[in-house]
Amino acid sequence: MDALDECSKETFGDVITLIPQLKDSGIKMFCTFRSIFTDLGNQLGVPDIHTISAHEEDVRNYLLIQLSKKGRYNKNLTQKIIDRLAQGAEGK
């Protein structure tokens, strides 16, 4: 289940109820959510939470590829755009 933190309040409550039921029936689950929801693991009764974050080089490569696809910006600003966005993405 991807992006649990993006569920509506109503849906989120249903999902929180459903996940332990699935786990108890033997189904293995992999759920993703943003790290700001630190108590979500406890609510789900999940013993293992693995943190995944982007590496700066990967973010910069992604941005360069995406900017290369878009032609509506000043090419002289490419490095400044990438620097600003990569700094903003740090730790996320």
N, CA, C and O atoms as CSV, one atom per row, in Angstrom:
chain,resi,resn,atom,element,x,y,z
A,1,MET,N,N,0.857,-1.167,0.000
A,1,MET,CA,C,0.000,0.000,0.000
A,1,MET,C,C,0.902,1.228,0.000
A,1,MET,O,O,1.741,1.399,0.884
A,2,ASP,N,N,0.721,2.052,-0.974
A,2,ASP,CA,C,1.586,3.205,-1.136
A,2,ASP,C,C,0.881,4.472,-0.655
A,2,ASP,O,O,-0.321,4.652,-0.855
A,3,ALA,N,N,1.654,5.334,-0.023
A,3,ALA,CA,C,1.215,6.671,0.369
A,3,ALA,C,C,0.049,6.661,1.353
A,3,ALA,O,O,-0.955,7.338,1.134
A,4,LEU,N,N,0.177,5.907,2.420
A,4,LEU,CA,C,-0.884,5.861,3.427
A,4,LEU,C,C,-1.178,7.242,4.002
A,4,LEU,O,O,-2.308,7.533,4.393
A,5,ASP,N,N,-0.153,8.087,4.049
A,5,ASP,CA,C,-0.342,9.424,4.594
A,5,ASP,C,C,-1.201,10.309,3.695
A,5,ASP,O,O,-1.599,11.398,4.108
A,6,GLU,N,N,-1.493,9.862,2.471
A,6,GLU,CA,C,-2.303,10.654,1.563
A,6,GLU,C,C,-3.773,10.241,1.569
A,6,GLU,O,O,-4.576,10.783,0.809
A,7,CYS,N,N,-4.123,9.286,2.422
A,7,CYS,CA,C,-5.522,8.861,2.536
A,7,CYS,C,C,-6.356,9.960,3.176
A,7,CYS,O,O,-5.854,10.740,3.985
A,8,SER,N,N,-7.629,10.016,2.812
A,8,SER,CA,C,-8.545,10.907,3.517
A,8,SER,C,C,-8.724,10.375,4.935
A,8,SER,O,O,-8.380,9.226,5.213
A,9,LYS,N,N,-9.253,11.190,5.821
A,9,LYS,CA,C,-9.425,10.753,7.217
A,9,LYS,C,C,-10.331,9.525,7.298
A,9,LYS,O,O,-10.072,8.608,8.077
A,10,GLU,N,N,-11.390,9.511,6.492
A,10,GLU,CA,C,-12.310,8.387,6.512
A,10,GLU,C,C,-11.625,7.119,6.008
A,10,GLU,O,O,-11.723,6.065,6.635
A,11,THR,N,N,-10.943,7.222,4.893
A,11,THR,CA,C,-10.257,6.073,4.309
A,11,THR,C,C,-9.131,5.596,5.216
A,11,THR,O,O,-8.922,4.394,5.378
A,12,PHE,N,N,-8.407,6.543,5.805
A,12,PHE,CA,C,-7.286,6.203,6.670
A,12,PHE,C,C,-7.741,5.317,7.831
A,12,PHE,O,O,-7.082,4.330,8.155
A,13,GLY,N,N,-8.852,5.667,8.447
A,13,GLY,CA,C,-9.389,4.857,9.542
A,13,GLY,C,C,-9.719,3.442,9.097
A,13,GLY,O,O,-9.451,2.480,9.818
A,14,ASP,N,N,-10.301,3.315,7.908
A,14,ASP,CA,C,-10.614,1.990,7.366
A,14,ASP,C,C,-9.341,1.190,7.089
A,14,ASP,O,O,-9.280,-0.009,7.361
A,15,VAL,N,N,-8.334,1.860,6.549
A,15,VAL,CA,C,-7.073,1.184,6.227
A,15,VAL,C,C,-6.378,0.718,7.502
A,15,VAL,O,O,-5.854,-0.395,7.555
A,16,ILE,N,N,-6.373,1.569,8.528
A,16,ILE,CA,C,-5.739,1.220,9.800
A,16,ILE,C,C,-6.413,-0.015,10.404
A,16,ILE,O,O,-5.754,-0.827,11.053
A,17,THR,N,N,-7.703,-0.154,10.195
A,17,THR,CA,C,-8.434,-1.318,10.683
A,17,THR,C,C,-8.154,-2.551,9.815
A,17,THR,O,O,-8.048,-3.665,10.328
A,18,LEU,N,N,-8.038,-2.346,8.519
A,18,LEU,CA,C,-7.855,-3.454,7.580
A,18,LEU,C,C,-6.466,-4.089,7.655
A,18,LEU,O,O,-6.345,-5.312,7.579
A,19,ILE,N,N,-5.438,-3.293,7.799
A,19,ILE,CA,C,-4.064,-3.812,7.736
A,19,ILE,C,C,-3.794,-4.888,8.797
A,19,ILE,O,O,-3.266,-5.943,8.447
A,20,PRO,N,N,-4.128,-4.673,10.065
A,20,PRO,CA,C,-3.895,-5.752,11.046
A,20,PRO,C,C,-4.687,-7.028,10.730
A,20,PRO,O,O,-4.218,-8.136,10.990
A,21,GLN,N,N,-5.875,-6.862,10.176
A,21,GLN,CA,C,-6.667,-8.034,9.805
A,21,GLN,C,C,-5.961,-8.836,8.708
A,21,GLN,O,O,-5.910,-10.065,8.761
A,22,LEU,N,N,-5.424,-8.135,7.724
A,22,LEU,CA,C,-4.692,-8.806,6.651
A,22,LEU,C,C,-3.435,-9.473,7.197
A,22,LEU,O,O,-3.108,-10.604,6.838
A,23,LYS,N,N,-2.729,-8.743,8.082
A,23,LYS,CA,C,-1.502,-9.281,8.673
A,23,LYS,C,C,-1.801,-10.547,9.477
A,23,LYS,O,O,-1.060,-11.527,9.398
A,24,ASP,N,N,-2.884,-10.523,10.248
A,24,ASP,CA,C,-3.255,-11.678,11.065
A,24,ASP,C,C,-3.648,-12.887,10.215
A,24,ASP,O,O,-3.559,-14.026,10.675
A,25,SER,N,N,-4.082,-12.642,8.975
A,25,SER,CA,C,-4.470,-13.752,8.101
A,25,SER,C,C,-3.272,-14.320,7.346
A,25,SER,O,O,-3.421,-15.255,6.558
A,26,GLY,N,N,-2.078,-13.756,7.583
A,26,GLY,CA,C,-0.872,-14.288,6.967
A,26,GLY,C,C,-0.403,-13.529,5.737
A,26,GLY,O,O,0.627,-13.863,5.152
A,27,ILE,N,N,-1.148,-12.520,5.350
A,27,ILE,CA,C,-0.752,-11.719,4.185
A,27,ILE,C,C,0.392,-10.798,4.583
A,27,ILE,O,O,0.328,-10.119,5.608
A,28,LYS,N,N,1.420,-10.781,3.779
A,28,LYS,CA,C,2.553,-9.902,4.039
A,28,LYS,C,C,2.285,-8.569,3.361
A,28,LYS,O,O,1.830,-8.516,2.218
A,29,MET,N,N,2.573,-7.498,4.080
A,29,MET,CA,C,2.256,-6.157,3.584
A,29,MET,C,C,3.516,-5.305,3.507
A,29,MET,O,O,4.438,-5.466,4.306
A,30,PHE,N,N,3.544,-4.415,2.556
A,30,PHE,CA,C,4.574,-3.388,2.466
A,30,PHE,C,C,3.828,-2.079,2.291
A,30,PHE,O,O,3.146,-1.877,1.285
A,31,CYS,N,N,3.952,-1.197,3.257
A,31,CYS,CA,C,3.235,0.078,3.241
A,31,CYS,C,C,4.234,1.224,3.237
A,31,CYS,O,O,5.284,1.154,3.876
A,32,THR,N,N,3.893,2.272,2.513
A,32,THR,CA,C,4.766,3.444,2.504
A,32,THR,C,C,4.011,4.648,3.047
A,32,THR,O,O,2.804,4.796,2.854
A,33,PHE,N,N,4.767,5.508,3.737
A,33,PHE,CA,C,4.220,6.758,4.258
A,33,PHE,C,C,5.373,7.670,4.605
A,33,PHE,O,O,6.501,7.216,4.795
A,34,ARG,N,N,5.090,8.949,4.686
A,34,ARG,CA,C,6.133,9.923,4.994
A,34,ARG,C,C,6.570,9.798,6.448
A,34,ARG,O,O,5.799,9.404,7.323
A,35,SER,N,N,7.824,10.143,6.673
A,35,SER,CA,C,8.406,9.966,8.008
A,35,SER,C,C,7.767,10.861,9.068
A,35,SER,O,O,7.957,10.622,10.261
A,36,ILE,N,N,7.015,11.883,8.662
A,36,ILE,CA,C,6.377,12.746,9.664
A,36,ILE,C,C,5.273,12.005,10.421
A,36,ILE,O,O,4.810,12.471,11.461
A,37,PHE,N,N,4.857,10.861,9.901
A,37,PHE,CA,C,3.837,10.045,10.562
A,37,PHE,C,C,4.513,8.966,11.399
A,37,PHE,O,O,4.315,7.772,11.173
A,38,THR,N,N,5.311,9.401,12.365
A,38,THR,CA,C,6.124,8.482,13.156
A,38,THR,C,C,5.295,7.503,13.969
A,38,THR,O,O,5.764,6.400,14.249
A,39,ASP,N,N,4.096,7.861,14.353
A,39,ASP,CA,C,3.272,6.969,15.169
A,39,ASP,C,C,2.487,5.966,14.339
A,39,ASP,O,O,1.822,5.094,14.899
A,40,LEU,N,N,2.548,6.070,13.026
A,40,LEU,CA,C,1.780,5.177,12.166
A,40,LEU,C,C,2.210,3.720,12.337
A,40,LEU,O,O,1.366,2.823,12.343
A,41,GLY,N,N,3.490,3.484,12.475
A,41,GLY,CA,C,3.969,2.117,12.705
A,41,GLY,C,C,3.371,1.521,13.959
A,41,GLY,O,O,2.988,0.351,13.971
A,42,ASN,N,N,3.285,2.314,15.017
A,42,ASN,CA,C,2.687,1.838,16.268
A,42,ASN,C,C,1.199,1.546,16.095
A,42,ASN,O,O,0.688,0.554,16.615
A,43,GLN,N,N,0.514,2.416,15.363
A,43,GLN,CA,C,-0.920,2.212,15.139
A,43,GLN,C,C,-1.183,0.920,14.373
A,43,GLN,O,O,-2.197,0.254,14.579
A,44,LEU,N,N,-0.256,0.582,13.491
A,44,LEU,CA,C,-0.428,-0.623,12.679
A,44,LEU,C,C,0.108,-1.876,13.367
A,44,LEU,O,O,-0.122,-2.990,12.896
A,45,GLY,N,N,0.819,-1.699,14.475
A,45,GLY,CA,C,1.420,-2.838,15.153
A,45,GLY,C,C,2.557,-3.441,14.338
A,45,GLY,O,O,2.747,-4.658,14.319
A,46,VAL,N,N,3.304,-2.579,13.669
A,46,VAL,CA,C,4.377,-3.019,12.780
A,46,VAL,C,C,5.704,-2.941,13.524
A,46,VAL,O,O,6.078,-1.876,14.015
A,47,PRO,N,N,6.420,-4.061,13.610
A,47,PRO,CA,C,7.689,-4.052,14.336
A,47,PRO,C,C,8.842,-3.419,13.562
A,47,PRO,O,O,9.769,-2.880,14.167
A,48,ASP,N,N,8.795,-3.477,12.234
A,48,ASP,CA,C,9.914,-2.994,11.424
A,48,ASP,C,C,9.497,-1.822,10.543
A,48,ASP,O,O,8.563,-1.920,9.747
A,49,ILE,N,N,10.202,-0.730,10.704
A,49,ILE,CA,C,10.003,0.423,9.825
A,49,ILE,C,C,11.357,0.753,9.226
A,49,ILE,O,O,12.331,0.979,9.945
A,50,HIS,N,N,11.406,0.779,7.920
A,50,HIS,CA,C,12.647,1.064,7.200
A,50,HIS,C,C,12.551,2.433,6.568
A,50,HIS,O,O,11.593,2.737,5.857
A,51,THR,N,N,13.538,3.250,6.827
A,51,THR,CA,C,13.567,4.598,6.270
A,51,THR,C,C,14.281,4.583,4.930
A,51,THR,O,O,15.373,4.032,4.793
A,52,ILE,N,N,13.644,5.195,3.949
A,52,ILE,CA,C,14.218,5.303,2.614
A,52,ILE,C,C,14.267,6.787,2.263
A,52,ILE,O,O,13.274,7.500,2.407
A,53,SER,N,N,15.411,7.237,1.809
A,53,SER,CA,C,15.521,8.631,1.387
A,53,SER,C,C,16.360,8.709,0.127
A,53,SER,O,O,17.194,7.845,-0.143
A,54,ALA,N,N,16.123,9.749,-0.628
A,54,ALA,CA,C,16.838,9.928,-1.891
A,54,ALA,C,C,18.250,10.427,-1.634
A,54,ALA,O,O,18.491,11.209,-0.714
A,55,HIS,N,N,19.165,9.969,-2.449
A,55,HIS,CA,C,20.536,10.481,-2.411
A,55,HIS,C,C,20.602,11.722,-3.286
A,55,HIS,O,O,19.944,11.793,-4.324
A,56,GLU,N,N,21.397,12.701,-2.867
A,56,GLU,CA,C,21.455,13.969,-3.596
A,56,GLU,C,C,21.819,13.767,-5.064
A,56,GLU,O,O,21.250,14.421,-5.938
A,57,GLU,N,N,22.751,12.879,-5.337
A,57,GLU,CA,C,23.149,12.654,-6.730
A,57,GLU,C,C,21.974,12.134,-7.564
A,57,GLU,O,O,21.809,12.525,-8.720
A,58,ASP,N,N,21.160,11.254,-6.976
A,58,ASP,CA,C,19.987,10.735,-7.677
A,58,ASP,C,C,18.977,11.845,-7.953
A,58,ASP,O,O,18.389,11.902,-9.033
A,59,VAL,N,N,18.779,12.726,-6.975
A,59,VAL,CA,C,17.854,13.848,-7.143
A,59,VAL,C,C,18.358,14.752,-8.263
A,59,VAL,O,O,17.581,15.161,-9.125
A,60,ARG,N,N,19.638,15.063,-8.258
A,60,ARG,CA,C,20.215,15.925,-9.289
A,60,ARG,C,C,20.090,15.293,-10.689
A,60,ARG,O,O,19.755,15.984,-11.651
A,61,ASN,N,N,20.356,13.999,-10.799
A,61,ASN,CA,C,20.209,13.320,-12.094
A,61,ASN,C,C,18.770,13.355,-12.575
A,61,ASN,O,O,18.506,13.617,-13.749
A,62,TYR,N,N,17.837,13.090,-11.664
A,62,TYR,CA,C,16.414,13.127,-12.008
A,62,TYR,C,C,16.015,14.516,-12.503
A,62,TYR,O,O,15.338,14.656,-13.521
A,63,LEU,N,N,16.449,15.541,-11.763
A,63,LEU,CA,C,16.104,16.909,-12.149
A,63,LEU,C,C,16.692,17.272,-13.503
A,63,LEU,O,O,16.022,17.908,-14.317
A,64,LEU,N,N,17.919,16.882,-13.751
A,64,LEU,CA,C,18.559,17.182,-15.031
A,64,LEU,C,C,17.785,16.537,-16.184
A,64,LEU,O,O,17.563,17.164,-17.219
A,65,ILE,N,N,17.382,15.288,-15.996
A,65,ILE,CA,C,16.601,14.597,-17.032
A,65,ILE,C,C,15.267,15.292,-17.255
A,65,ILE,O,O,14.862,15.521,-18.394
A,66,GLN,N,N,14.586,15.626,-16.166
A,66,GLN,CA,C,13.277,16.269,-16.292
A,66,GLN,C,C,13.390,17.644,-16.930
A,66,GLN,O,O,12.571,18.003,-17.776
A,67,LEU,N,N,14.393,18.415,-16.535
A,67,LEU,CA,C,14.570,19.741,-17.129
A,67,LEU,C,C,14.950,19.639,-18.606
A,67,LEU,O,O,14.582,20.502,-19.402
A,68,SER,N,N,15.673,18.606,-18.969
A,68,SER,CA,C,16.048,18.408,-20.374
A,68,SER,C,C,14.821,18.157,-21.241
A,68,SER,O,O,14.802,18.508,-22.421
A,69,LYS,N,N,13.796,17.548,-20.648
A,69,LYS,CA,C,12.547,17.278,-21.380
A,69,LYS,C,C,11.716,18.542,-21.567
A,69,LYS,O,O,10.931,18.646,-22.510
A,70,LYS,N,N,11.893,19.499,-20.664
A,70,LYS,CA,C,11.136,20.747,-20.724
A,70,LYS,C,C,12.003,21.783,-21.434
A,70,LYS,O,O,13.180,21.929,-21.104
A,71,GLY,N,N,11.459,22.481,-22.372
A,71,GLY,CA,C,12.257,23.439,-23.104
A,71,GLY,C,C,11.965,24.884,-22.767
A,71,GLY,O,O,12.501,25.786,-23.411
A,72,ARG,N,N,11.123,25.127,-21.766
A,72,ARG,CA,C,10.662,26.487,-21.514
A,72,ARG,C,C,11.337,27.131,-20.308
A,72,ARG,O,O,10.659,27.595,-19.391
A,73,TYR,N,N,12.640,27.161,-20.303
A,73,TYR,CA,C,13.374,27.847,-19.253
A,73,TYR,C,C,14.726,28.256,-19.808
A,73,TYR,O,O,15.178,27.722,-20.821
A,74,ASN,N,N,15.360,29.191,-19.151
A,74,ASN,CA,C,16.671,29.675,-19.566
A,74,ASN,C,C,17.717,28.607,-19.243
A,74,ASN,O,O,17.943,28.287,-18.076
A,75,LYS,N,N,18.349,28.061,-20.273
A,75,LYS,CA,C,19.322,26.976,-20.100
A,75,LYS,C,C,20.504,27.401,-19.223
A,75,LYS,O,O,21.147,26.553,-18.604
A,76,ASN,N,N,20.793,28.690,-19.166
A,76,ASN,CA,C,21.890,29.171,-18.321
A,76,ASN,C,C,21.570,29.032,-16.836
A,76,ASN,O,O,22.462,29.105,-15.991
A,77,LEU,N,N,20.306,28.835,-16.530
A,77,LEU,CA,C,19.884,28.712,-15.131
A,77,LEU,C,C,19.769,27.262,-14.667
A,77,LEU,O,O,19.391,27.010,-13.523
A,78,THR,N,N,20.087,26.312,-15.535
A,78,THR,CA,C,19.916,24.891,-15.206
A,78,THR,C,C,20.569,24.521,-13.883
A,78,THR,O,O,19.929,23.913,-13.024
A,79,GLN,N,N,21.830,24.879,-13.711
A,79,GLN,CA,C,22.535,24.477,-12.488
A,79,GLN,C,C,21.928,25.141,-11.255
A,79,GLN,O,O,21.821,24.510,-10.203
A,80,LYS,N,N,21.528,26.412,-11.375
A,80,LYS,CA,C,20.907,27.093,-10.231
A,80,LYS,C,C,19.571,26.440,-9.872
A,80,LYS,O,O,19.253,26.268,-8.696
A,81,ILE,N,N,18.800,26.082,-10.889
A,81,ILE,CA,C,17.510,25.421,-10.651
A,81,ILE,C,C,17.730,24.082,-9.943
A,81,ILE,O,O,17.061,23.775,-8.956
A,82,ILE,N,N,18.661,23.300,-10.450
A,82,ILE,CA,C,18.947,21.986,-9.852
A,82,ILE,C,C,19.457,22.145,-8.431
A,82,ILE,O,O,19.030,21.420,-7.532
A,83,ASP,N,N,20.378,23.100,-8.216
A,83,ASP,CA,C,20.908,23.323,-6.864
A,83,ASP,C,C,19.790,23.665,-5.890
A,83,ASP,O,O,19.716,23.095,-4.801
A,84,ARG,N,N,18.928,24.584,-6.271
A,84,ARG,CA,C,17.846,25.027,-5.375
A,84,ARG,C,C,16.886,23.891,-5.067
A,84,ARG,O,O,16.517,23.683,-3.911
A,85,LEU,N,N,16.481,23.157,-6.089
A,85,LEU,CA,C,15.534,22.058,-5.876
A,85,LEU,C,C,16.173,20.917,-5.081
A,85,LEU,O,O,15.530,20.337,-4.206
A,86,ALA,N,N,17.422,20.598,-5.377
A,86,ALA,CA,C,18.105,19.516,-4.651
A,86,ALA,C,C,18.275,19.865,-3.188
A,86,ALA,O,O,18.127,19.004,-2.321
A,87,GLN,N,N,18.587,21.126,-2.903
A,87,GLN,CA,C,18.726,21.556,-1.503
A,87,GLN,C,C,17.374,21.466,-0.792
A,87,GLN,O,O,17.310,21.078,0.375
A,88,GLY,N,N,16.308,21.819,-1.484
A,88,GLY,CA,C,14.967,21.740,-0.896
A,88,GLY,C,C,14.518,20.312,-0.644
A,88,GLY,O,O,13.703,20.064,0.244
A,89,ALA,N,N,15.045,19.366,-1.422
A,89,ALA,CA,C,14.665,17.964,-1.282
A,89,ALA,C,C,15.508,17.228,-0.257
A,89,ALA,O,O,15.213,16.078,0.070
A,90,GLU,N,N,16.545,17.861,0.252
A,90,GLU,CA,C,17.458,17.193,1.188
A,90,GLU,C,C,16.717,16.618,2.378
A,90,GLU,O,O,15.960,17.318,3.052
A,91,GLY,N,N,16.941,15.335,2.632
A,91,GLY,CA,C,16.343,14.670,3.785
A,91,GLY,C,C,14.898,14.251,3.600
A,91,GLY,O,O,14.262,13.793,4.550
A,92,LYS,N,N,14.371,14.397,2.402
A,92,LYS,CA,C,12.954,14.045,2.166
A,92,LYS,C,C,12.850,12.841,1.290
A,92,LYS,O,O,11.744,12.396,0.982
